[in-house]
Amino acid sequence: MSRDAGKAQGQIPAELKTNYLQAVISAGFKHIDAVSFVSPNAVPQMADSEEVLKELDVPGDVEIIGIVVNEKGAQRRLRPRRCVRSFSVLHLADVFAE
């Protein structure tokens, strides 16, 4: 599930997200943009990223990718220890960082 598609769907239960991502892994995908560590107030659909990662069975050759937009997101990313790569977003104007 791309993070943008997840935002468009409204609130999807963590179990359904986990099942979907497990199917993507089973289908053979090796690099999966799975979660975003953003403010739960700004993007409530991604508030359960840690829970989703905790429930995933990730083989060693699969890379789970998460989006990090600030320091709090970076701290959240470290908790599940399943997200092996993260991308930071560079804000070109202060208004986007709010």
C-alpha positions, 0 to 999 in steps of 0.5 A, a space after each residue: 500500500 503506498 502511503 498516498 493510497 492509504 491516505 485517500 482511503 480513510 481509516 483502514 484497520 491496522 490488521 487489514 494493512 498488515 494482511 495487505 503488506 504480508 500479501 505484497 511480501 509473499 508476492 515477492 516484492 523486496 522494497 516496500 514503501 509501507 508506512 509514514 511516521 507523521 503526526 497522527 493529528 495531521 494524518 490519522 490514517 498512518 497513526 498505527 504505523 508502529 502497530 502494523 510493522 510490529 505484526 509483519 513477518 519480514 524476511 531478511 531480504 525485504 526492505 520496509 521503507 517508511 517516510 519520516 518528516 521530523 524528529 518525532 517521526 524519526 523517534 517513532 521509526 526506531 520503535 518497531 525495529 522493522 523499518 530498515 530504511 526511511 526517507 526524510 522530507 525536505 520542506 522548501 517553505 516553513 508552511 509545509 513543516 507545520 
